[in-house]
């Protein structure tokens, strides 16, 4: 294995055993040398497969055993592993393999580029280079005499169980206690750096750390002065007695997006399969400059508690508009998630084939709303949350910090994957637990601004709604023509400034859809142009027109 990345977490390499990260196995915590020593005892593929199905943590493992090689990533691909299509080389960096095999960016696959520019990330095992593949979340690789075998040891599908309401609340309470005991043990007494927003996931973490008596906590938040996010974060930290810092995202905060250090972070996190996640970059940079992060601190994020809790379950009104047929689901996924740019029809078909392949690999019959939700969320979870949100941990690593994601704990996720949609829609039971068991008792029961997660998607818009939409699109167009970038008054992170900055950098402005324009769309187009060239993208999307 070619190791390139020892930032944050380090690789341990001895006895033909290469490991990174940590996990709990049968109640025992393994990390660093202990993890490597444990894995060194694994002699064959079957034993490795059995163990990774039962461990709970974040890790990557590569084993060389005789003429066989095994590689495995955890359930959320937190430390990516890449390998050549012939199985002869494995690395933690596409750039390293690209240089070893003299691969040019001109060799980038056009379909994968269409994926990245239209939604922000590649699918399945693909990178932009056909010769370089990656392990997907919950996958294990076996290479034997040039024969390559890939399989999922874990799938983000749902296995429903009938529970009573009061039983679920009790189960969440017990699991919360267990998972935060595991978190605290894994911290080994280090200071927690908690990105504390105005939402519920990070507040859940703050509340449980307080309840468990863990006081080495430093909270931070960012955004525009006076926003709900900032004011709520400050109040929660003050009530719980935690140190709190605020980084203002003012008119100029995103000027650093084009700086050398920010671009270097983007290169590090991109790995030729996803656009960089820049949201926390200004905040972390400022905290480091202010010397507010103690040495050996660990960033503990709220990724992605609301997802298994049900924030992406469709509205009840939408159930009648669904068809429980695989090709319909494929089209639904494409139409919902590949929106940044319009791509050629023959590329659309290629992307849909890849979506369908993933769904078929989940090996679940599509027959009703529960199975629809299971398959749809399995695809979605393996895409944006894992490929983009989880991958944003690269920001902490490049600054020398470890991270933890307690709300990706196996026990927590598995419980919510077992609940029927009546409990999960709008995160119903999750929020009941949070408020009744934690937020109200601790005096931090601040409600988010009124917002219904699973609002109907297939509902006809009123004349008033359509008029508002028309005015909004008109203002957006005026903004980018005149240079007036404050076109979104509800933009707490000043993304409009970042979008305007990138708009000036983008050469193929005809790619932009002002009906749906946002910072993430701008980021995908700008980054793709920067990495692969504006001429190549224009040719892929428009041919010789």
Secondary structure, DSSP 8 states (H G I E B T S, - for coil): -B----SSS--EEETTEEEEEEEEETTEEEEHHHHHHHHHT--SHHHHHHHHTT-EEEEEEEEEETTEEEEEE-TT-SS--EEETTSS-EES-HHHHHHHTT--GGG--HHHHHHHHHHSB--TTB-SSTTEEE--TTEEEEEETTEEEEEES-----------HHHHHHHHHHHHHHHHHHHHHHHTT--EEEE--SSSHHHHHHHHHHHTT---EEEEEEESTT-HHHHHHHHHHHHHT-EEEEEE--TTGGGGGGSHHHHHHHHHHHTTTB----TTHHHHHHHHHTT-S-TT-EEE--TTHHHHHTTT---GGGGGG---SHHHHHHHHHHHH--SS---HHHHHHHHHHHHHHHHHT-----SHHHHHHHHHHHHIIIIIIIIIGGGGHHHHHTT-EEE-GGG-HHHHHHHHTS-HHHHGGGHHHHHHIIIIIIHHHT-----SS--TT--SS----HHHHHHHHHHHHHHHHHHHHT-----TT-TT-HHHHHHHHHHH-S-GGG--TTT--HHHHHHHHHHHHHH-HHHHHHHHHTT-
